[in-house]
Structure formats: structure tokens, C-alpha cells
Amino acid sequence: MPDSPPQDTRTSDRPIRRSRRKEARPGELLAAALDLFVEKGFAATRVEEVAQRAGVSKGTLFLYFPSKLELFKAVVRENISGRFAEWNDKFDRFEGNTPDMLRYCLFGWWERIGSTQASGIPKLMMSEAQNFPELASFYQHEVMQPGNTLIKRILQRGMDRGEFRPMDVSYGVYLVLAPMLFLALWKHSLNTCCDDHAQLDPHRYLSAQLDMLMHGFCQPTTLPTPTLEHPLP
């Protein structure tokens, strides 16, 4: 009896490939949107451009994200606010001293957000929030409030353990945020046009900022300041 004709694997694989492509589309759209929002800002970015960069039609984009605002929200959740649960869990289990916890906060932020394209989002918000109140309200609720709460938690821990001197925690938060925001702004502005000798080394900068924070926060003759090398613990 003759052998059965070989199956056309190209045809049989096609539904699988299509399924995989469909599952990957939201991620591709979010990556394209992040790049364009950072490059052009929220107002100047058009959904047609996002769809084109992701290799799909505008109609396909709207299947996943009903508006540009919802697309931006999804970008923020994917790249920033979606990480807070993980960070809170890590702080729940953190067993080191509070200076090292603060060090982990600064360098962890740089490794996971500051050094990535997502660090352009704070610059976008500073420049466009006033013109888009709904965008500003969303960002405050999804990023600023949980971020501030996370840093307050570190500072309060340090005071409760006698490692940090008493302080106004609400404003201590901004002292910690300041170097992060500066690096984000620098990365997406002057960093792109400065000469080599004027470039900023993020790890050296954060180490210097951490050293200054520790001398301001810590009780005299308390625990030593954290190791200032940049690798995460």
C-alpha cells in the first residue's frame, strides 16, 4: 500500500503561528507606544503611528486599547506601576539594615526603570500633565501615591529602628525622589547632546546621593553607611 503523502507542515503550523502572533500583539503595541510617547510626547503621538510601528492596523490597535489615553495607561502599568506589588513584597522580606534598604530602592529603581525607556515617562508627565488633567490624575494615583508610600515606609522603618534621626517623612520622600527624577530628566534631555567629558555616570551619581542622604538621615555614630558600589544585593 503506498505511503500517505507528506503533510504540508507549513499549512498545519499556520494556526499556531497566528495564535502566537495574536498573543504577542498587546506587548508589541505597548513597546511601540512607549517608544513614541517618550520620543514625541503624549499630545503629538498618534495612534496610527503606534499601530504602524507595531506592524498592525489602527483597527487592530483599538481591539486592545479603545483610546490613546487607555493605551498610555496600559504603558504606565506595564512599565512602572505594575512593579509596586513586587517591590512591596521584597521590602516585606528585607532583613538588612535600613540604609541598605534605601540603597536597594535607589539602585533597584535605576536597574528596572531608570536605565530603560520607561524613564522618559516622568519627563513626559512634567511637561504635559497640566494640559491633560485626566492623565495627571491617573499618574498621581497609579505611580506617585504608591511610590511615595513605598519610600515613606523605608524612612519610617529607619526611624523606628533608631537608624535614622527623626524627620518630616513627607518631605524626606522628596529628598529620595529628587536624584531619581534628575537622572530621568538628564537621560532624556541633556544626556543626548553632552560631550563625553560632561556625561553622567548613573551609578557614581546615585552612590554620591546616597552618601549625602545617609549623612543627613542617620543618627550620629549609628550603623555604617551602605556599601556604595552599584551591584544590587
N, C-alpha and C positions, 0 to 999 in steps of 0.2 A: 504494500500500500504506500503510495507516495507521501513524502513528508508534507506536513502542513506548511503553507507559505509563511515566511517570517513576518512577524507582526511589525507594523510601522511604529517604532518606538517614538518617533517624533510626534505622531498623532496622539499616541496614548499618554505622553508626558504633558501635552499641551494644557489640559485642565489643571494639572498640578502647578505648572508654571504660572498660569493665570491666577490661581488661588494665592500663590506666594506673592505675586506682584500686587494683588489687591490688598493683602495684609500689610505689605510694606508701604503702601501709598500714604497713610497718615504720617508716618515717620519722615518720608521723603518731603511731603508738603511742609511739615514743621521745620525741617532743616532748611529748606529753601526760604521759608518765611523768615526764619531767624536771620539768615544772611541779608535778606533785603531790608528788613526792619532796621538792622544795625547800619547797613550801608546808606540807606536813604531816609530813615525816619518813618514814623507811623503814617503821617499825612501823605507823604509822597509815594509810598508803596501802593501799588495797585494789585488787586487780586489776580488780574490777568498775568502780571509778571511772575507772581508766585507760581501759578499753575504752569506757565511756560518753563520756568527754571526747573520745576519738578517733573516736567515731561508729561503733563496731563492737560486736559481741557479745563476751562473755567467751571463748566458744569460739574465735572468730577470733583473739583475742589469744594463746591458748595454741597456736595453729597456728605462731606465730612465736617465742614465748618460753614455754618449758614451766613456768616458775615465776616468782614475783616476784623471787627472787634473780637468776635469769638475765636478767630484764628490767632490773634495776638494773645488772648488769654491762654489759649492752649500752649502757645510757645513759652509763656512765662511759667506755666505749671510744669511743663516738660523739663525745663532747664533750671528753674530756681525753686519755686515754692514747693514742688514735689519732693524736695530733698529734706525739708524740715523734719519730717517724721523720722527719717534715718538719723539725722543729727541729734534729735532729742533722745532717741534710743541709745545712741553712743554715749551721750552725756549721763544717762541713767546708769550706765555700766562703767563709767570712767572712775578709776581707782587712784589716779595720781593726784598730785597737789594742784591747787587752782592756777598758779602761774603756768604750769604745763597744760592745763585745760584751756587757758586763754591762748596759749601758743598753738595748740591744736586747732582752735577756732580760726585763727588768722591764716595759718598755712593751709588748713583744710579748705577754707574758702578759696584761696588762691588756686590750689590744685584743681578743684572741681568746678569753679565758676570763673574766678578772676583771669585765669590763663586761657579761657575758652572764649568763643564768640559771644557767649551769653553775657559777658561783662559789658557789652555795649548796651544792654537794656537799661541800666541805671542812667546812663548818659541820655538815652532817648527820653526817659521819663522826666528828667530835669528840664529838657528843652521843650517838651510838648504837653506835659501834664496840664498846664494852665488852659490849653485850648481844647482839651478832651476830659471834662470832669468825670465822666463815667470810667474812663481809663485810669484816671488818678485814684478814684475811689477803689477800684478793683486792686490796683497795685498796693495801695495802703493796707487793704485787708489781707491780701494774699502773701505779700512779701514784707512790708515794713513792720507790721504789728508782730507777726511771728518771729521775725528776725530780731526785733528789739527785745522781745520776751526771752529769746534764747540767750542773748548777751546779758540781760539783767540777771538771768539765772546763774551765769558764771560769776558775775560780780557779787551777787548776794551770797553765793557759796563761799567765796573768798573771805567776805566779812564774817560770816557765821563761823568759819573755822579759824579766825584770827590771822589769816594770811594777808588780807587786805585791810587797810585802815578804813574807818567809816567815811562814806562819801555819799553824794547825791546820785543814787544809782541811775535815775532817769537821764541825767546829763553825762554820767560816766559812759553810758551806752554810746553817745555820740563821739566820745574820745576814741572808742574802739572802732566805730564805723568809719571815722574820718580817713585813716590810711587805706581802707578798702576802697572807699569811693574815689580817693585821689588816684589810686592805681588804675581803677576802671576808666576814669576820665583820661588819664595820661595815655593809656594803651590805645584809646580810640580817638586821640587828638594829636597832641604834640609828639608822641612817640613815633608817629608815622613820618615825621619830617625832620627830626633832630639829627644832628651829626652823631657819629659813633661815640665821640667823647662825652656827649651830653645824654647818652642813653641811660635809662634807669634799670638797675638790676632788681627785680621784684623781691628776691629772697633777702638780699642785703638790706633793702629798704624796710621790709617787714621786720627783720631782725632788729634794726635800729629803732623802729617804732615800738616794738615790744619791750626793748630795754628801757626806753623812756617811760612807757606805761607802768612797768614794774617798779621803777624808782618813784613813781608818783602814787601808785596804789598800795604798795606793800608797807607793812609796819616796819619801823627801824629794827635792824638785826633779826629779821624773821627768816623764813625759808629763802634759800638762794634763788636767784632769777633762773628761769628755764634755760635750757641749752639753746643757743641761738643759731646753730646750724639748721638748714632748712628741711632736711628729711622729716616726714611725719613719723610719729611714734608707732 
